[in-house]
Amino acid sequence: MVDAVIVSTARTAIGRAYDPDKLNVNGGSIALGHPYGMTSARLAGHILIEGRRRKANYGVVTMCVGGGMGAAGPFEIVN
């Protein structure tokens, strides 16, 4: 899973059975760069590259959209 801002994801993960080795493995957009106007494209590309590297079947990208909204995108990763 890749999240633009890990704080919301980390709060959701507390008390649940999430594997920390699969949650924001390389940091979010704050750590990797938060390019204006292309965050979703960067996150989508990143989950596909990282998913292939880890031989994962699926990945999820989440991000805030502003005004309290958010978005999530599931991806099937073809290896």
PALUM-615543 format. One record per residue (C-alpha): residue in one letter; x, y, z. Coordinates in Angstrom, 3 decimals. Example, Ala and Ser with C-alpha at 12.3 -4.5 7.8 and 13.67 -1.06 7.14 Angstrom:
2
code / c1 / c2 / c3
A / 12.300 / -4.500 / 7.800
S / 13.670 / -1.060 / 7.140
//
This chain:
79
code / c1 / c2 / c3
M / 0.000 / 0.000 / 0.000
V / 1.238 / 3.460 / -0.863
D / -0.337 / 6.494 / 0.803
A / 0.303 / 10.144 / 0.014
V / 0.283 / 11.148 / 3.680
I / 0.911 / 8.202 / 6.015
V / -0.636 / 9.792 / 9.125
S / -4.217 / 8.899 / 8.175
T / -3.240 / 5.393 / 7.111
A / -1.176 / 4.777 / 10.244
R / -4.085 / 5.854 / 12.430
T / -6.394 / 3.444 / 10.613
A / -3.857 / 0.602 / 10.926
I / -3.582 / 0.885 / 14.728
G / -5.238 / -2.113 / 16.331
R / -5.700 / -3.975 / 13.053
A / -3.775 / -6.874 / 11.548
Y / -1.711 / -4.884 / 9.024
D / 1.752 / -6.090 / 8.096
P / 4.096 / -3.088 / 8.528
D / 6.380 / -4.554 / 5.843
K / 3.606 / -3.959 / 3.297
L / 2.379 / -0.535 / 4.417
N / 4.055 / 2.474 / 2.785
V / 7.255 / 0.522 / 2.257
N / 9.289 / 3.444 / 0.855
G / 7.498 / 6.332 / 2.540
G / 4.688 / 8.479 / 1.208
S / 4.710 / 11.561 / -0.951
I / 6.190 / 13.708 / 1.777
A / 9.241 / 11.413 / 1.884
L / 9.472 / 10.762 / -1.865
G / 8.293 / 14.103 / -3.219
H / 4.816 / 15.582 / -3.586
P / 4.835 / 16.993 / -7.150
Y / 2.125 / 19.583 / -7.690
G / -0.551 / 18.300 / -10.060
M / 0.806 / 14.782 / -10.529
T / 0.746 / 13.080 / -7.145
S / -1.733 / 10.424 / -8.269
A / 0.347 / 9.549 / -11.341
R / 3.512 / 9.270 / -9.247
L / 1.804 / 7.079 / -6.649
A / 0.237 / 4.826 / -9.308
G / 3.575 / 4.363 / -11.045
H / 5.296 / 3.725 / -7.735
I / 2.850 / 0.998 / -6.627
L / 3.256 / -0.802 / -9.960
I / 7.064 / -0.676 / -9.854
E / 7.245 / -1.675 / -6.190
G / 4.607 / -4.387 / -6.679
R / 6.609 / -5.956 / -9.483
R / 9.785 / -5.792 / -7.417
R / 8.052 / -7.594 / -4.537
K / 6.162 / -9.976 / -6.866
A / 2.837 / -8.817 / -5.415
N / -0.477 / -9.567 / -7.100
Y / -2.332 / -6.461 / -5.910
G / -1.595 / -2.983 / -4.593
V / -3.629 / -0.069 / -3.255
V / -2.919 / 3.652 / -3.544
T / -4.665 / 6.140 / -1.243
M / -4.484 / 9.924 / -1.187
C / -6.184 / 13.000 / 0.160
V / -7.935 / 15.205 / -2.364
G / -8.533 / 18.360 / -0.350
G / -11.589 / 19.643 / 1.418
G / -11.647 / 16.513 / 3.562
M / -12.116 / 14.142 / 0.631
G / -9.936 / 11.205 / -0.338
A / -9.440 / 8.652 / -3.063
A / -8.222 / 5.075 / -3.266
G / -7.234 / 3.011 / -6.266
P / -6.741 / -0.754 / -6.322
F / -4.277 / -2.148 / -8.874
E / -3.716 / -5.658 / -10.176
I / 0.003 / -6.063 / -10.776
V / 1.051 / -8.216 / -13.735
N / 4.463 / -9.801 / -13.218
//
